[in-house]
Amino acid sequence: MELVTLHKMVIHGVTTRTTNADETVAESQKIAPLWQRFMGLYGEQIINKQPAYGVYYGYESNMDGAYSVMVGFMADGENGGLIGDGLESITLAPGNYLHFHAQGEMPQSVVGLWQEIWQYFAAPSCPYTRQYLTDFECYPSGDSVDIYIGVHTAI
């Protein structure tokens, strides 16, 4: 884990709204179907060309409240033509993020990494607090994930 400062980035993709409680029950899960929808629409066009992103934003409160999720890609000159009907855009908040990394079989690796992140922030000795503005996953390859959590830092 490392603290990094990021500039704003714009991600384009498909969205849903959910809660962590809903994601623990197969019948109410929305994130996995959202990834399936995105990959069905755009997977062939972006696979091996650029990372896919999972963006968490619009937090109602904290990790226990509702939040929005976008699965998408960063648009640039090469893939700007992919932006079409049905896609939304979100600007990732610039600022300080804690960067976590995992490698291995998906989705087990990303689920395990999120559990580590929640434990890290729940620890009384944790020096950071989450902002709950924008957090995101970046998948540079099929077996690697980087998770960035927006944090407040002491002045």
N, C-alpha and C positions, 0 to 999 in steps of 0.2 A: 504494500500500500504506500502511496506517495501523494503529497499535496501538490496539485498543479493549478495553474491559472489559465483559463481558457477564454478565448474571444467568442463572440456570438457566432452561432452557426444556424443555418436554416435547414430543417428537415421537412420533406414532403412525404405524405403517406396516408394510410387509412387508420381510423381511430375507433376507440370504444371507451366506455366508462365502466369501472369495476371497483371491487374492494379486495383486499387480501383474503378476507373471509370467504368471498365468493370463489376465489381461485383455489381454495382447498377442497371444494366439492366438484366432482367431475361434471355434474349436470349444470352447474352455474358458471363454469369457467368461460371466460371471454378472451383471454390473451392467446391461448393456443389456437383457437379458431381464427383470430385476427391474423396471426402469423401465417396460417394456412391460406387465408384469403389473399394476403399480400404476395406470398410466394406463387400462388396460382396466377395472379395478375402480372407480376413483375419479375418473378424469380429468374426466369430464363434470360431476361434482359440485363440483370445486374450481377448475377452469380459470376464470381471470378473477375468481376470488373471493378467492384467497389464494395465497401462494407455495407451491411444492413444495420439499421438502428432500431432500438426499442426505446421510446422516449416516454417518461412518466412526468405528468404535469397536471395542473389544475387540482392540486391537492385540497380536499375539503378541510383536513386538519393535519393529521400525521399518518403513520403507517397503518393505523386502524380505520381511517376514514376512506371515503370514495376518492378516486383519482381517475384521470384520463390516461390512456395509453395510445401512442402512435407507433406503428411499425412502418418504417420507410427508409429513405435514402437521402443523402445530401445531393441536391441538384447542382450541377455545374454545366459548363458548355457542352460536355459530351452526352449527358443524359437529360438535359433540360427538356428534350422532346418527349420524355416519359411523363411529364407532368400533364395530367389531363383531367377529365371530369371525374369527380368522386374523390379526388385527393385534397387533403387539407395541408396546411403548413404550420409549423411551430418554430419559433425562434428560441434556441437554447440560451438561457440567461448567461451572460458573460460573468466570470468571477472565479472563485476558488472552489475546486472540486477535489475530493479524495478519489484517487484512481485505484481500483481493485482489479485483479486479473485472475482468470482461471483458464485452464486448458484441459480438454478431455471430451468425453462423449456428451452431446447435448440431448435433451435439456437438463440432464442430471447435474452437469458442471455448473450451469448458471443457477439452478435452484440451490445447490450447495453454497455457491458464492453469496447469494442473497441471504441465506441463513447466517453465514459468517458476518456479513455486513450488519444485519439486525443485532447480532450478539455484540459486535464491536460498539455500536452506538448505545446499547443498553448498559454497557459497563460503567460503573460509577467513575472510573478513572479516565473515561474517554475525554480528550481535550477539545473535541469539536461537537457542535450541534448542527443538525441538518437544517437546511433552509426550507425545504419542501417547496421549491419553485420549479426547477427542472432537474431531473436525474436521467441518466440514459445508459443504455447498453450499446456497445459497438461490437459487431461481429466481423473482424477482419478476415476470418476464415471459418470453415465449418466446424472446427473443433477448438475455437478460441473465442473468449469473450472478455471485453474490458468494460467494467461498470464504473461510471463517474457519478458521485453523489455530491450535490451542491452543499457547501458548508459555510458557516460563519467562522471567522477567525478572530482571535483577540487582537485588539489594536495596540 
